[in-house]
Amino acid sequence: MRDPDWLGAGINQSTPIRILRLSEVIRVTGLRKTALYELQSIGAFPVSVQLTPRSVGWVENEVQLWLAAKLADRPRAVVDDRG
């Protein structure tokens, strides 16, 4: 099985790594907390980073790459030009 395109991708030493907290990930993805953790548990969403014993976040670039992959996978609209 091939790793998802967003897995570990986009970490560049010249670009600062930005961490998104849960509320930001929910806002950006439109998913609820439960859905995020379910997708994460099956390897279908980027894994969170343990920041402190009681705090986690997600690498912004991995979340953005996940969203881009979702957009790329969506079916294209069929244009009916029969008027």
HUBELSUL-V681510 format. One record per residue. N is the residue number from 1. RES is the residue in three letters. PHI is phi in whole degrees, -180 to 180 (none if undefined). BURIAL is 1 if it has 24 or more other C-alpha atoms within 12 Angstrom, else 0. D_CENTER is the distance of its C-alpha to the mean C-alpha in Angstrom with 2 decimals. Layout:
n = (N & N)
res = (RES & RES)
phi = (PHI & PHI)
burial = (BURIAL & BURIAL)
d_center = (D_CENTER & D_CENTER)
//
This chain:
n = (1 & 2 & 3 & 4 & 5 & 6 & 7 & 8 & 9 & 10 & 11 & 12 & 13 & 14 & 15 & 16 & 17 & 18 & 19 & 20 & 21 & 22 & 23 & 24 & 25 & 26 & 27 & 28 & 29 & 30 & 31 & 32 & 33 & 34 & 35 & 36 & 37 & 38 & 39 & 40 & 41 & 42 & 43 & 44 & 45 & 46 & 47 & 48 & 49 & 50 & 51 & 52 & 53 & 54 & 55 & 56 & 57 & 58 & 59 & 60 & 61 & 62 & 63 & 64 & 65 & 66 & 67 & 68 & 69 & 70 & 71 & 72 & 73 & 74 & 75 & 76 & 77 & 78 & 79 & 80 & 81 & 82 & 83)
res = (MET & ARG & ASP & PRO & ASP & TRP & LEU & GLY & ALA & GLY & ILE & ASN & GLN & SER & THR & PRO & ILE & ARG & ILE & LEU & ARG & LEU & SER & GLU & VAL & ILE & ARG & VAL & THR & GLY & LEU & ARG & LYS & THR & ALA & LEU & TYR & GLU & LEU & GLN & SER & ILE & GLY & ALA & PHE & PRO & VAL & SER & VAL & GLN & LEU & THR & PRO & ARG & SER & VAL & GLY & TRP & VAL & GLU & ASN & GLU & VAL & GLN & LEU & TRP & LEU & ALA & ALA & LYS & LEU & ALA & ASP & ARG & PRO & ARG & ALA & VAL & VAL & ASP & ASP & ARG & GLY)
phi = (none & -81 & -68 & -59 & -61 & -83 & -66 & 67 & -90 & 77 & -87 & -124 & -62 & -84 & -107 & -63 & -84 & -108 & -103 & -98 & -82 & -53 & -60 & -70 & -64 & -61 & -65 & -70 & -90 & 80 & -92 & -88 & -54 & -61 & -64 & -59 & -69 & -66 & -63 & -62 & -67 & -102 & 79 & -103 & -150 & -54 & -79 & -71 & -108 & -75 & -89 & -143 & -57 & -122 & -141 & -128 & -155 & -123 & -70 & -55 & -63 & -65 & -65 & -64 & -67 & -62 & -62 & -62 & -65 & -63 & -64 & -67 & -84 & -73 & -68 & -79 & -68 & -94 & -94 & -100 & -101 & -76 & 83)
burial = (0 & 0 & 0 & 0 & 1 & 1 & 1 & 0 & 0 & 0 & 0 & 0 & 0 & 0 & 0 & 0 & 0 & 0 & 1 & 1 & 0 & 1 & 0 & 0 & 1 & 0 & 0 & 0 & 1 & 0 & 0 & 0 & 0 & 0 & 0 & 1 & 0 & 0 & 0 & 0 & 0 & 0 & 0 & 1 & 1 & 1 & 1 & 1 & 0 & 0 & 0 & 0 & 0 & 0 & 0 & 0 & 1 & 1 & 1 & 1 & 1 & 1 & 1 & 1 & 1 & 1 & 1 & 0 & 0 & 0 & 0 & 0 & 0 & 0 & 0 & 0 & 0 & 0 & 0 & 0 & 0 & 0 & 0)
d_center = (19.11 & 16.92 & 13.86 & 10.61 & 10.46 & 7.43 & 9.37 & 11.36 & 11.31 & 12.12 & 14.00 & 17.16 & 20.13 & 21.24 & 18.16 & 17.71 & 14.65 & 13.30 & 12.04 & 10.54 & 12.45 & 11.76 & 13.44 & 11.39 & 7.99 & 10.20 & 11.67 & 8.89 & 7.30 & 10.83 & 10.34 & 12.91 & 12.99 & 14.48 & 12.02 & 9.09 & 11.63 & 12.95 & 9.92 & 9.52 & 13.29 & 13.46 & 11.07 & 8.77 & 5.62 & 5.64 & 9.00 & 10.20 & 13.03 & 16.41 & 17.92 & 21.12 & 22.56 & 21.35 & 18.24 & 14.63 & 11.73 & 8.37 & 8.62 & 7.81 & 7.94 & 5.50 & 2.72 & 5.43 & 6.09 & 3.74 & 5.33 & 8.31 & 8.71 & 8.90 & 11.35 & 13.20 & 13.74 & 15.23 & 19.01 & 20.99 & 23.35 & 26.95 & 29.34 & 32.73 & 35.26 & 38.31 & 38.71)
//
